[in-house]
Amino acid sequence: MTTVLAIDQGTSGTKAIVVDGQGRIRGLSEHPIYPNYLPDGGVEQDPAALLASVLDSGRAAAAEARLPIDIVTLANQGESVLVWDPDTGKPLSPIIVWQDRRAASLCARLDPHREMLAQRTGLVLDPYFSAPKLAWLRETLTRQGVVTTTDSWLIHHLTGAFVTDIATASRSLLIDLEGTDWSPDLLQLFNLETERLPKILASDAIAGSTSAFGGDIPVGGLIVDQQAALLAEHCFEPGDAKCTFGTGAFLLANTGAEPLRSAAGLTASVAWQLRAQRHYCFDGQIYTAGSAIRWLTQLGFISGPADLDPTAAASSNGVLCIPALAGLAAPWWNPSARASFLGLGLSSGPPEMVRAVLEGIAGQLAELCSLVAQETGFLPRRLKVDGGLTQSHVLMQALADIAQLEVEIFPSQHATALGAATLARLAANTALSLPGAAIPWSPERAFAPKWSPDQAATFRNRWNRAAEGSQNIW
């Protein structure tokens, strides 16, 4: 069976695991990365630190496993971009992270094309996606080199190839949802028509080979981090849904082989393309989840994520939070929205505010779950969840209560890397099917609703009114 080195390159760090033929993790290494948050809405990363984290974590995991590696795979941030020299691989800009809002004015100029872009690409015209940031870099920094998402740059360093994958490309605003290549007129809309762009690969393709981790090892099974987690959690059928809690929180729901467009502010993209068959997904984004917890830590309300449940009050006592610390994504798509607390009184303190932040994150996720049901016709009876914040039982119970569905916790903190490992197995062995390549799992714990439907509806009505108000503060 295939042994995979799977690298999950994320916003806050890079994780590498070695998965043996039985699906066991035999090596693990994690390296933090520290984004630089700028006062003008910019979020940047140091390319040298990011590349070093990929190489160092991969080598450390391989050394710990002490197994021959059959294939290497990479899951990437999806919408983070940079400029680089294709001859030397040298970065010519910082990495502009998916959270960066500095392309907002560029999006405003293109607002007349918003509906066309939504219909063509399945996405929303917003700085979150790749094309506005690519165009912003070209307008404000340099015309030299190539401008791509981070995966193309990393794969180039590993293999010399100039490629991306179909799921990452579908997050760009530069490809039709059903398309197979970059769209000339969409490129022209963003003034990117003269750019040299990477070749788009299927999710189970081999990109090349690398000697970075010993020997000459194939590299393949490339994918966006969130779609990788959708695979790891066995969301193979239409209606299956998961949420990953990281710097942000990301709800993805499999919508099947036929592409759907959302009329309610969700985005649609390619989930994966395997054995020449595509699956699509709806997704909804929350910009601040783990970063909201970091904010609570900076305020001194908690000492870190492990302190959430011991600190959180048993009840918020009427305190409500809209955790829009970096604006609101789906379904509002308002980068100007700001975080707010309502219902504070003299008796309110850090415990109530911590509880309110957790319920605020859960409240936004509940709205996204309802939109998925509205757009697809089915509401999942259960939501599979992964990521660091699943360790907060207060948050998980709040999500079950407010969304009124069962929440199942994925038993590993490595969902993204395990999903990428599934794709790598498919890339290495063309005889395998998706169920045969997937790594088995069962929930670590499940949370059922304790609130009544009326309690949940009352909270959500109040929360939604507050969310609308948070967009009109300035």
Secondary structure, 3 states (H helix, E strand, C coil): CCCEEEEEECCCEEEEEEECCCCCEEEEEEEECCCEECCCCCEEECHHHHHHHHHHHHHHHHHHHCCCCCEEEEEECCCCEEEECCCCCCECCCEECCCCCCCHHHHHHCHHHHHHHHHHHCCCCCCCCHHHHHHHHHHHCCCCCEEEEHHHHHHHHHHCCCEEEHHHHCCCCCCCCCCCCCCHHHHHHCCCCCCCCCEEECCCCEEEEECCCCCCEEEECCEEHHHHHHHHCCCCCCCCEEEEECCCEEEEEEEECCCCCCCCCCEEEEEEEECCEEEEEEEEEECCCHHHHHHHHHHCCCCCHHHHHHHCCCCCCCCEEECCCCCECCCCCECCCCCEEECCCCCCCHHHHHHHHHHHHHHHHHHHHHHHHHHHCCCCCEEEEEEHHHHCHHHHHHHHHHHCCEEEECCCCCHHHHHHHHHHHHHHCCCCCHHHHCCCCCCCEEECCCCCHHHHHHHHHHHHHHHHHHCCCC
